[in-house]
Amino acid sequence: LLGTGRALLDRVTAGEASVPFITVNGSEFLEMLVGVDQRGFVTCLQWLEKNAPCILLIDEIDAIGGKQGQGHRGARNEQENTLNQMLVEM
């Protein structure tokens, strides 16, 4: 649903709730984490907890997820681990 104003709605909601609004692109988020194992993700979570309450929008989150269970090794397993950890934290 390109151009439907979802990010704007999230930004307005954050403004009405008087909480910080953080947005990150899913593929950029993944690039930041690949090769850093889950320490980078944990650091990100700690930052979010420190700034809580806040609204985090991970735009194009499907760049992180893909199809589970099809990772064989390397970056794909890391993507699955990151996604699983993110789901646990949510």
C-alpha positions as CSV (number, residue, x, y, z in Angstrom):
1,L,0.0,0.0,0.0
2,L,2.4,2.6,-1.2
3,G,1.6,6.2,-0.5
4,T,-1.4,5.6,1.8
5,G,-0.1,7.8,4.6
6,R,0.8,5.0,7.1
7,A,4.0,6.7,8.3
8,L,2.2,10.0,8.6
9,L,-0.5,8.4,10.7
10,D,2.2,6.9,13.0
11,R,3.9,10.3,13.2
12,V,0.6,12.0,14.1
13,T,-0.2,9.3,16.7
14,A,3.2,9.8,18.3
15,G,2.6,13.6,18.4
16,E,-0.8,13.2,20.0
17,A,0.7,10.8,22.6
18,S,3.7,13.2,23.1
19,V,6.2,10.4,22.6
20,P,9.2,10.2,20.3
21,F,8.7,8.8,16.8
22,I,11.5,6.8,15.3
23,T,11.5,5.5,11.8
24,V,14.0,3.2,10.1
25,N,14.0,1.4,6.8
26,G,13.8,-2.4,7.1
27,S,16.7,-3.1,4.8
28,E,18.9,-0.4,6.4
29,F,18.0,-1.8,9.8
30,L,19.1,-5.3,8.6
31,E,22.3,-4.0,7.1
32,M,23.1,-2.4,10.5
33,L,22.7,-5.7,12.2
34,V,24.2,-8.2,9.8
35,G,27.7,-9.2,10.9
36,V,27.2,-7.7,14.3
37,D,25.3,-10.8,15.6
38,Q,22.6,-9.8,18.0
39,R,24.7,-7.3,20.0
40,G,23.7,-4.5,17.6
41,F,20.1,-5.4,17.9
42,V,20.3,-5.5,21.7
43,T,22.0,-2.1,21.7
44,C,19.1,-0.8,19.6
45,L,16.6,-2.3,22.0
46,Q,18.4,-0.8,25.0
47,W,18.2,2.6,23.3
48,L,14.5,2.2,22.6
49,E,13.9,1.2,26.3
50,K,15.9,4.2,27.5
51,N,13.7,6.4,25.3
52,A,10.4,4.6,26.1
53,P,7.6,5.2,25.6
54,C,8.1,5.8,21.9
55,I,6.8,4.6,18.6
56,L,9.1,2.7,16.3
57,L,8.2,2.3,12.6
58,I,10.3,-0.3,10.7
59,D,9.3,0.6,7.2
60,E,9.5,-2.3,4.7
61,I,9.9,-4.8,7.6
62,D,9.5,-7.6,5.1
63,A,13.2,-7.0,4.1
64,I,14.1,-8.4,7.5
65,G,11.7,-11.3,7.6
66,G,11.3,-13.1,4.3
67,K,10.3,-16.7,4.5
68,Q,11.2,-18.4,7.8
69,G,12.8,-21.8,7.8
70,Q,14.6,-21.5,4.5
71,G,17.8,-20.2,5.9
72,H,20.7,-22.5,5.4
73,R,23.6,-20.6,6.9
74,G,25.3,-17.3,7.3
75,A,23.4,-14.1,6.8
76,R,20.0,-15.8,6.3
77,N,20.3,-17.5,9.7
78,E,21.3,-14.2,11.2
79,Q,18.2,-12.6,9.6
80,E,16.0,-15.3,11.0
81,N,17.6,-14.9,14.5
82,T,17.2,-11.1,14.3
83,L,13.5,-11.4,13.3
84,N,12.8,-14.0,16.0
85,Q,14.4,-11.8,18.7
86,M,12.5,-8.8,17.4
87,L,9.2,-10.7,17.7
88,V,10.1,-11.8,21.2
89,E,10.8,-8.2,22.3
90,M,7.5,-7.0,20.7
